[in-house]
Amino acid sequence: MTLRLPRLVTTSVVRGTHRDKSEGGVFVVDFEERTTEQLFDWNTGGMDFEGASGDRGLRGIAPCDEEVLIAGSDLLFRCGPDFSIKTFSRNRYLDDCHEICRYKDKVFLTSPGFDSLLAFDLGTREYVWGYHLIRQHGQWAGHTFDPRSNMGPVPVNDYHINMVHVDGTGIYFSGLRTEALLHLGNEMEVSAVCSLPGEAHNARPYRDGVLLNDTESGCVRYAGRDGTSLAFRAASFDESEIEFGAKEDTGDLRQGFARGLCVIGERFVAAGSSPSTISLYDFQSRQRVASVNLSMDIRNAIGGLAPWPFEA
């Protein structure tokens, strides 16, 4: 039986400040056909974004039955199968959201602007839980809060929490400055699972170890408890092919910036890099088997990634 390569849905963001082109959107990527299709454009989606935080694009993405949930900087969108926006939900403690994760009837969101996590109830359509991370005397700690109240944390971004993964064993999360993958169990006690390289993205449990985007090194990295170690280099391009914007936008941007990650079964992992490119890695053959590019603009980066949730 011939193995068909997967389809993915992805969001993109523009990391510079100069606004002269589309600022991201939602795309479907077919690795079998090596094709892309833009499903939603941030600039032309027919929605009034006045009052939003000014974020340049869309972030985390999570399929949910016959809907798709997508995070903006301070908004959670509910989209139909055609990716038209049905509703959106704000919260005073949601700021600079990156990744989201659906688990059962909740969506968990990162909120770097408050060093916090939030949970949104899909039934009541309310933000019902929050957790604020702190570090005391060299030890991780934190406390829960009710995001419906005004008694939550003040704005602070010490750890830039940008990744959350939830399963039956608890809540896993990390940030650019945690330098560790953290875990919350049933008793809401936070502990470090393992150390992470600085400025890592998308760290999560995988197989018998940890999978992450080692952003500084420009690669996807896996480390197993049994000592297994794998690293897949992000796709790269000739510098003459790269499109550059204004100097003030591109001074700290580079190709190979690794962000955006999703697991596809037991064999494949898809990961994003700059300029907006998604690569498919095969853990069985230990190689990159495909790459699809969305834009050659160095400012354009992948936000969230998820398997295509609907029938082809």
LINQUIWO-V578071 format. One record per backbone hydrogen bond with DSSP energy under -1.0 kcal/mol. CO is the residue of the C=O (numbers start at 1). NH is the residue of the N-H. E is the energy in kcal/mol with one decimal. If there is no record, write none. Layout:
co:CO nh:NH e:E
co:CO nh:NH e:E
//
This chain:
co:6 nh:31 e:-2.1
co:7 nh:308 e:-2.4
co:8 nh:29 e:-2.8
co:9 nh:306 e:-1.8
co:10 nh:27 e:-2.8
co:11 nh:303 e:-3.2
co:12 nh:58 e:-1.5
co:13 nh:301 e:-3.0
co:24 nh:42 e:-2.5
co:25 nh:12 e:-1.8
co:26 nh:39 e:-2.9
co:26 nh:40 e:-1.5
co:27 nh:10 e:-2.8
co:28 nh:37 e:-1.9
co:29 nh:8 e:-2.8
co:30 nh:34 e:-1.4
co:30 nh:35 e:-1.7
co:35 nh:30 e:-2.6
co:37 nh:28 e:-2.5
co:40 nh:26 e:-2.4
co:49 nh:52 e:-2.5
co:55 nh:57 e:-1.1
co:56 nh:14 e:-2.5
co:60 nh:71 e:-2.8
co:62 nh:69 e:-2.8
co:64 nh:67 e:-2.3
co:67 nh:64 e:-2.9
co:68 nh:79 e:-2.6
co:69 nh:62 e:-2.7
co:70 nh:77 e:-3.4
co:71 nh:59 e:-3.6
co:73 nh:97 e:-3.2
co:75 nh:72 e:-2.9
co:76 nh:89 e:-1.9
co:77 nh:70 e:-1.9
co:78 nh:86 e:-3.5
co:78 nh:87 e:-1.0
co:79 nh:68 e:-2.2
co:80 nh:83 e:-2.5
co:84 nh:80 e:-2.2
co:87 nh:78 e:-2.7
co:89 nh:76 e:-1.8
co:91 nh:94 e:-2.0
co:95 nh:113 e:-2.1
co:98 nh:60 e:-2.7
co:99 nh:110 e:-1.7
co:101 nh:108 e:-3.3
co:103 nh:106 e:-1.8
co:105 nh:122 e:-2.5
co:106 nh:103 e:-2.7
co:107 nh:120 e:-2.9
co:108 nh:101 e:-2.2
co:109 nh:118 e:-2.5
co:111 nh:114 e:-2.0
co:111 nh:116 e:-1.9
co:112 nh:115 e:-1.3
co:113 nh:156 e:-1.3
co:115 nh:133 e:-2.7
co:116 nh:111 e:-2.5
co:117 nh:131 e:-2.3
co:118 nh:109 e:-2.8
co:119 nh:128 e:-2.2
co:119 nh:129 e:-1.1
co:120 nh:107 e:-2.3
co:121 nh:125 e:-1.9
co:126 nh:121 e:-3.2
co:129 nh:119 e:-2.3
co:130 nh:145 e:-2.1
co:131 nh:117 e:-2.1
co:132 nh:143 e:-1.7
co:134 nh:141 e:-2.7
co:136 nh:139 e:-2.1
co:139 nh:136 e:-2.7
co:141 nh:134 e:-2.6
co:143 nh:132 e:-2.9
co:145 nh:130 e:-1.4
co:146 nh:149 e:-1.9
co:159 nh:177 e:-2.0
co:160 nh:176 e:-1.6
co:163 nh:174 e:-1.6
co:165 nh:172 e:-3.3
co:167 nh:170 e:-1.8
co:170 nh:167 e:-2.1
co:171 nh:184 e:-2.9
co:172 nh:165 e:-2.9
co:173 nh:182 e:-3.0
co:174 nh:162 e:-1.6
co:174 nh:163 e:-1.6
co:175 nh:178 e:-1.1
co:176 nh:199 e:-1.7
co:179 nh:196 e:-1.6
co:181 nh:193 e:-3.7
co:182 nh:173 e:-2.0
co:183 nh:191 e:-1.9
co:184 nh:171 e:-2.4
co:185 nh:188 e:-1.8
co:189 nh:185 e:-1.1
co:191 nh:183 e:-2.5
co:194 nh:181 e:-2.3
co:197 nh:200 e:-1.2
co:201 nh:213 e:-3.0
co:204 nh:211 e:-2.9
co:206 nh:209 e:-2.2
co:208 nh:225 e:-2.7
co:209 nh:206 e:-2.1
co:210 nh:223 e:-2.3
co:211 nh:204 e:-2.2
co:212 nh:221 e:-2.8
co:213 nh:201 e:-2.3
co:213 nh:215 e:-1.6
co:214 nh:218 e:-1.1
co:214 nh:219 e:-1.6
co:218 nh:234 e:-2.5
co:219 nh:214 e:-2.5
co:220 nh:232 e:-2.8
co:221 nh:212 e:-2.1
co:222 nh:230 e:-2.3
co:223 nh:210 e:-2.4
co:224 nh:227 e:-1.7
co:228 nh:224 e:-3.1
co:230 nh:222 e:-2.8
co:232 nh:220 e:-2.5
co:238 nh:241 e:-2.3
co:243 nh:298 e:-2.8
co:246 nh:249 e:-1.6
co:246 nh:250 e:-1.1
co:260 nh:272 e:-2.6
co:262 nh:270 e:-2.8
co:264 nh:268 e:-1.7
co:267 nh:283 e:-3.0
co:268 nh:264 e:-2.9
co:269 nh:281 e:-3.2
co:270 nh:262 e:-2.4
co:271 nh:279 e:-2.9
co:272 nh:259 e:-1.2
co:273 nh:277 e:-2.3
co:274 nh:256 e:-3.4
co:276 nh:294 e:-3.3
co:276 nh:295 e:-1.2
co:277 nh:273 e:-2.0
co:278 nh:292 e:-2.5
co:279 nh:271 e:-2.3
co:280 nh:289 e:-2.6
co:280 nh:290 e:-1.1
co:281 nh:269 e:-2.1
co:282 nh:286 e:-1.6
co:282 nh:287 e:-1.3
co:287 nh:282 e:-2.8
co:290 nh:280 e:-2.9
co:292 nh:278 e:-2.7
co:296 nh:243 e:-3.2
co:297 nh:300 e:-1.9
co:299 nh:15 e:-3.1
co:300 nh:276 e:-1.8
co:301 nh:13 e:-2.9
co:304 nh:11 e:-2.0
co:306 nh:9 e:-2.9
//
